[in-house]
Amino acid sequence: MRERLISVYLRLMKYAMLMGLLGGIASFIGPPHHGLIKAGIGIVVGAMLLGNRLPLAMKELRSIIDEITDEIFPE
């Protein structure tokens, strides 16, 4: 379970780095005003490029967290 958690965290970090990188690049393109809006557009484009992989990683993370909370707080 812990090994799966580490692999999911690494995958989500990789996805976040991609979206952050695209957001940073997009903030320097175009007119000098409204950098935050351009960064948001870059993040959305990054999420669109990831497609179905990001929701699958989030679902896997949720199932692992559910297992951990069941282990910590037994019913």
Secondary structure, 3 states (H helix, E strand, C coil): CHHHHHHHHHHHHHHHHHHHHHHHHHHHCCCCCCHHHHHHHHHHHHHHHHCCHHHHHHHHHHHHHHHHHHHHCCC
